[in-house]
Amino acid sequence: MIEIRNLQKTFFLNGNKIEVLKGMDLTIADGQSLAVVGVSGAGKSTFLHILGTLDHPTGGEVLFDGVNVFSWPEQKLSDFRNGQIGFVFQFNNLLPEFTALENVMMPALIRRISRNEAKNRAEAILAEVGLSDRTRHKPGELSGGEQQRVALARALVLEPKALLADEPTGNLDTETGKRIEDTLLSLNQRKGITLIVVTHNASLADRMSERIGLSDGRIQSRG
């Protein structure tokens, strides 16, 4: 369970105060799929970054299973983020000099999981996203959709409870984007991973169990 209470985020730019989030309240159930929609500048990515503990709120609370994670020291917060939350972005940020398998292994190796176990986990999740035959290829040898599936596998290799995706189909053609949609929703349904997606893709938003619309830093619609 994720509870967001009176979430606020303010930036200061050249002496000007910019209120990006102005008091959001939301509850996200375990295993839910949620689309976050709205025009550019509505606060969607800021909201996702705070939810993923990549950024700190100015005010309010974010509770995972009843605990305000921003009350923790930074190292504990970092450990929580690395172990419990997976991230997928519009631009996949794969390391070009490494193979698909090595890219997916990386988070596990950083967590000091043995190389053999990291390899087994990476091979298993790459198989789940349909890339068993592409494990030895480097990103430059993969299509855009294949690269995004490698990024998705990398996000899932540590078996997080929540997967956060920021415009995961935004850089893909329609057919490839549809395959990524199918993969995301299949993983949500089969593994019970909480899926939260910021998207302009109406097709993807329509397939999620809930949708919220952000405008001017607030939730203006739900459905």
Buried (B, 14 or more C-beta within 10 A) or exposed (E): EBBBBEBBBBEEEEEEEEBBBBBBEBEBEEBBBBBBBBEEEBBBBBBBBBBBBEBEBBEBBBBBEEEEBBEBEEEEBEEBBBBBBBBBBBEBEBEEEBBBBBBBBBBBBEEEBEEEEBBBBBBBBBEBBBBEEBBEBBBEEBEBBBBBBBBBBBBBBBEBBBBBBBBBBBBBEEEBBBBBBEBBBEBBEEBEBBBBBBBBBEEBBEBBBBBBBBBBBBBEEEE
